[in-house]
């Protein structure tokens, strides 16, 4: 007699919609949208003017806000006659923070064509400071 009360979970129940997940990463492919998500996570509600100031007047701010609003990643509401934006959920901001931890080493070693040429050794590698 089987006393196991747990329901067996099949692999198909863990299947993900690759297109749907890819769309989230497409939204995160814009540095401006990533920064908007980060700023709203860090600072809470912000107006378009405050975001523009923090993003140094980026020309992509309006389109970035529009795409994030359409995707329901952020929400807009009026506070004291001013439109402010806020995250609808912090999970995506956590993903951005995680990605930043992987992308933020002080120097990244990048192989150049010289690394595979006649020079040999490490002479073809450059240290690039991303930050």
N, C-alpha and C positions, 0 to 999 in steps of 0.2 A: 504494500500500500504506500502510495506516494503522499507524504505529508507536506510537501513543498507547496506553499501557498502563493509563491511568486509566479507571475505570468512570464512565460518565456518571451523575450524580445528578439525579433528577427532582424537581420541586417537591413532589410528593406525599410524598417521603421526608423533607421538612422540615416537613410538616404537624404542627401541635401539637394536642393535645387541650385545647381551650379550657376545658372543664369541669374537667379535672384541674388546670390552671394556676390557674383561678379559685378552686379549693378552697384552694390554697396561700395566695393573697392573702386569702381569708376567714379563714384561721388567723392571718394577720398583721394583721387588722383590730382586734384587741384590744390596747390599749396595754400591758396586763399581760403578755400573751404575748410581745409584742415586747421588753419589758424583760427577761423571763426569758431569751429567746434572747441578748440583748445581754450580760446578766450572766454567763451560762454561757460565752459566747465570751471575754469579758474576764477572768473570774476562774477559769475551769475548773470542776472539780467543786464543787458547793455543796449543802448540805443544805436541807431545806424551811425550817428555822429561820433559816439564813443568808439565804435568798432572802426570807423574810418580813421580816427586819430591813432588808434593802436596799430592799424595796418598801414599807416603813413599814406592815406589817401589812395589806396589801391583802386585802380579803374575797374577791377573785377569784383568789387564788393557787392554791388547791386545784383549781378547775375549769380554770384555765390549764395547770397541770401535767398534769392528766388528759388534756386535749385534745392537748397536745404529745406525751405518752406514746403515746396511741392512734394518732397520726399518725406515730410513729416518728421524730420530729424530735429528741426527747431520749430518754435511757435512764436507768434507775434501777438502782442496785446498792447492796449493803450494804458499808460500809467501817467497820471497828471498831464494829460494832453499830448504825451510823447509816445511814439511806438517804440517798444522795447522787445528784444528778442531773448529767448531762453531755450535751452535744450529740453527736448521732451523726455529724454532718457539719458542717463550718464554712461550706458554700456558702450556706445560708439566712442565717446571721449576716452573711455578706458582702453579701447582698441588703439586709438590714436596715441595715447601715452605709451602703450606697449610697443607700438611700431617705432616711436621716437627713441625708446631705450635701445632698440636694435640698430637704429640708424645714426646714433649720436656719438660714436667714439670720436675722440679728439682728432685722430688721424686715421685715414683709410689708405691701405696700400693698394695701389692700382697697377696692374701689369700694363706696360706699354709695348709697342712693337719692338722696341730696342731689347727688351728682355729675351726675345727669342732670336735675336740677330747674332752677329759675329762677336759682339762685345762680351757675351757670357756673364756669368755671375749675377749680382743684384744690381748692376749698373743701370738696368732698364726700368727699375721700379721708382716710382715717385711717391712721396708722402703728400697727400692732399688734405688740407685742413678744411673741414666742412663747417666748422662752427664758430 
